Amino acid sequence: MELNDANLQTLTEFLRKTLDPDPTIRRPAEKFLESVEGNQNYPLLLLTLLEKSQDNVIRVCAAVTFKNYIKRNWRIVEDEPDKISDLDRTAIKANIVNLMLSSPEQIQKQLSDAISIIGREDFPQKWPDLLTEMVTRFRSGDFHIINGVLRTAHSLFKRYRHEFKSNELWSEIKLVLDTFALPLTELFKATIELCQTHATDINALKVLFSSLTLISKLFYSLNFQDLPEFFEDNMETWMTNFHALLTLDNKLLQTDDEEEAGLLELLKSQICDNAALYAQKYDEEFQPYLPRFVTAIWNLLVSTGQEVKYDLLVSNAIQFLASVCERPHYKHLFEDQNTLTSICEKVIVPNMEFRSADEEAFEDNSEEYIRRDLEGSDIDTRRRAACDLVRGLCKFFEGPVTAIFSGYVNSMLAEYAKNPGENWKHKDAAIYLVTSLASKAQTQKHGITQANELVNLTEFFVNHILPDLKSPNVNEFPVLKADAVKYVMIFRSQLPKEQLLQAVPLLITHLQAESTVEHTYAAHALERLFTMRGPNNSTLITAAEMAPFTEQLLNNLFKALALPGSAENEYIMKAIMRSFSLLQEAIVPYIPTLIGQLTHKLLLVSKNPSKPHFNHYLFESLCLSVRITCKANPTTVSSFEEALFPVFTEILQNDVQEFLPYVFQVMSLLLEIHSNSIPASYMALFPHLLQPVLWERTGNIPPLVRLLQAYLEKGGATIAGSAADKIPGLLGVFQKLIASKANDHQGFYLLNSIIEHMPPESITQYRKQIFILLFQRLQGSKTTKFIKSFLVFINLYCVKYGAIALQEIFDSIQPKMFGMVLEKIVIPEVQKVSGTVEKKICAVGITKVLTECPAMMDTEYTKLWIPLLQALIGFFELPEDDSIPDDEHFIDIEDTPGYQTAFSQLAFAGKKEHDPIGDAVGNPKILLAQSLHKLSTACPGRVPSMLSTSLNAEALQFLQGYLQAATVQLV
């Protein structure tokens, strides 16, 4: 694509169409952009538009498109085409920093993200001058530019907060510190001075304070891995200024907005974070500064209001106290009973209260409320921080803290009892306090795993939780009902089984509650209870115990999906999946009605898939319905196909990318249930499955390979008969997969199925070409994974077509090739093969080569006979060789670039391991003994003499054992 006005005009028109709400206009435009993004100059055209277009909307749209293009394509993945030419890469890196700094803020943010994506791949090796280019801009004095640099540096360095330690990381951080630490410190001091100079200029202060916040974030990232020498030497400068900023109060920067945190709050929150980092990690060096930070942060907490805008600040301040109080050598600061009482009274209890803002979120923004309360994304909420502080204090002062709070809990519950209608929030706070006091350790899988012995959870459950669950009106006091449900869920591992069984029917009733939070919590609690394990690893709650409630459970779960706000509620869908899994054949009578509801739901969500978890559990539930029903009666598979195929057809026709891997898995499951034939409806689809475009997306590969394997297994002969013209397409797929280090094993799965199930004559003409392709890949890049798969394949070939056929095909490619393969690959590498079925295939294949291939006895290949036998006995008796060369450790982990749909394995669509040899061979060691016996009777005297002269003593001993077990002798 040339950089000219015509192309800029075309691009502008298509970008405008991608903003159109009408999918018939939007989708083709998106497809067009996707089709041209591999062309040279495409990214430069986007950058030209975002710089020069007269239309602001187009500029922003070009910036977002550019960022997403970089996100998808910048990383170079081995074996994948590189969509960005070297010239474009160089041009982008040469211009993007300038462009970012001179753009308006909206575009600056997108380009800043793009720089950090490029930086993650190219900095520092391939982009050494990035930092110096950025640092020189600090001198410009223009804070629009300076903030652009700081924002970019922040997105570039924030990964240091969660990267694993490595030499590469250390050297990169050292390079950054050498270039960046001093200019950043100078900028910090200069910006603080400017704040004093412009103390009365509100506009200047806004810009300067946003710079200070970014500088503080950079401080956190650069100090996270270890305490750098530079920052240790300059701690006085940083900490004195941080302390001054914490205690600063500028009336101009105070905002009237009660919701949105202002610049002052954001800066102080970050400083609390920085102080907590030093207190936790570098306590010795930080000790001189600690007392003044504790005092400043304490004063901050006591003087800050309850408004939402202070939430982040208060939670970070409390988290600072929490991290200090559980360090042994700060213990003395908290020992005094008065201090503890004061913390409990002034910090913890007030921040556990349910505020009107929380009530609004509970009613009107339930999704966000649930995410915070249930999933722990409440990292920055006051309640969570207060809870963490309670846990921190309990580490050294469990007795006194429990005593102080027991008093509060009792008085709160007494207040509630006086007037429940008015005082219900007191009970909510009491339940929250008990929860935070009682829980010492928690996991997603088991809930609370370790509890405070001083709190009687069962008694509290009976007296205060059960009454709320039993109240006949599920819609009264929804917050308390949700608290009660959550209590059961959190303490499920601590409460006795009879109380959980008592709670189950009550939870089922709560699925009907109008409140989204309440019925979601009920679904989640049931799902968690159903996964609990009993003493013998079966589920704690059995299908038999659920029998009286089965119908009501299924009814209420499906009705809950119809409640406002829960049409795509992932917790309800997960509970449906878990109920199916627990109840097994008990659901069969209900499936005819339920499958209709599930397919209708699938049709609706496929129009615009937006909730990945919901969609995943929906497909899992479909798989379970199919599995459980067809296990009871395999002929019902056709009624599932009737229900599902119309929706699947629509998904395939509309190319709903997110759903294709799921559809292929469900189709495999259905096809695998059929007895040995392929219905016509599947054969009609077969040619479409070989389209190259489907194989471009990594997420499709595993499920598509499995589906093709199911086709081959059920109808290899049908394909050879009625679709023989598709065999080259099938082998084309194999060729594409085998070329990729990440997917070569999938190519072998497909090839092995072709060898096993296709009639031999249908692939005769292609066999030699298959072997040549495999050799080309062996010469190009020989990885352990490839060799393991290659060994399994050649041995399967030998089992299927015979040892002579294997030897002949190798030697037809190149004379003596068979010997080279044995010597260079089979003998040295067979010990690496893993997996029961794979090992069996290799053992049987090698046995056939040893005993059914005349060339092994009569040509120069004879010298390999003993080494091969020794390798086979070693394969039986020695431990598996699982060593992997250093440069191969990460090959299996395919990083899908950008946000292509990754493959999502459906647990309940699982495939049984298939053994192509089956019962024909029970024990391969016995087979070896019997085959050697047969060989020795054909040529008497030869085998024993070869063994006695060349086989090592230990191997010989093992072999005698096999012969005895098989009750045969060699002659």
Secondary structure, DSSP 8 states (H G I E B T S, - for coil): --SSHHHHHHHHHHHHHTT-S-HHHHHHHHHHHHHHTTSTTHHHHHHHHHHH-S-HHHHHHHHHHHHHHHHHHSS--TTS---S-HHHHHHHHHHHHHHHHHS-HHHHHHHHHHHHHHHHHHTTTT-TTHHHHHHHGGGG--HHHHHHHHHHHHHHHGGGGT----HHHHHHHHHHHHHHHHHHHHHHHHHHHHHHHTTT-HHHHHHHHHHHHHHHHHHHHHHHSS--HHHHHTHHHHHHHHHHHHH---GGG--S-SSS--HHHHHHHHHHHHHHHHHHH-HHHHGGGHHHHHHHHHHHHHH--S-GGGHHHHHHHHHHHHHHHTSGGGGGGG-SHHHHHHHIIIIIHHHHS--HHHHHHHHH-HHHHHHHHHHS--TTSHHHHHHHHHHHHHHHHHHHHHHHHHHHHHHHHHHHHH-HHHHHHHHHHHHHHHHHHHEEEEETTTEEEEE-TTS-HHHHIIIIIHHHHH-S-TTSSHHHHHHHHHHHHHTTTTS-HHHHHHHHHHHHHHTT-SSHHHHHHHHHHHHHHHH-B-TTSSBSS-HHHHGGGHHHHHHHHHHHTTSTT-TT-HHHHHHHHHHHHHHGGGGGGGHHHHHHHHHHHHHHHHTS---HHHHHHHHHHHHHHHHHHHHH-GGGHHHHHHHHHHHHHHHHHTT-TTTHHHHHHHHHHHHHHS-SS--HHHHHHHHHHT-HHHHHSGGGHHHHHHHHHHHHHHHHHHHHHH-GGGHHHHHHHHHHHHT-TTTHHHHHHHHHHHHHHS-HHHHHHHHHHHHHHHHHHHHH---HHHHHHHHHHHHHHHHHH-HHHHHHHHHHHSTTHHHHHIIIIIHHHGGG--SHHHHHHHHHHHHHHHHH-THHHHSGGGGGHHHHHHHHHHHHHS-------GGGTTSSS----TT-------GGG------SSGGG-S-HHHHHHHHHHHHHHHSTTHHHHHHHHHS-HHHHHHHHHHHHHTT----
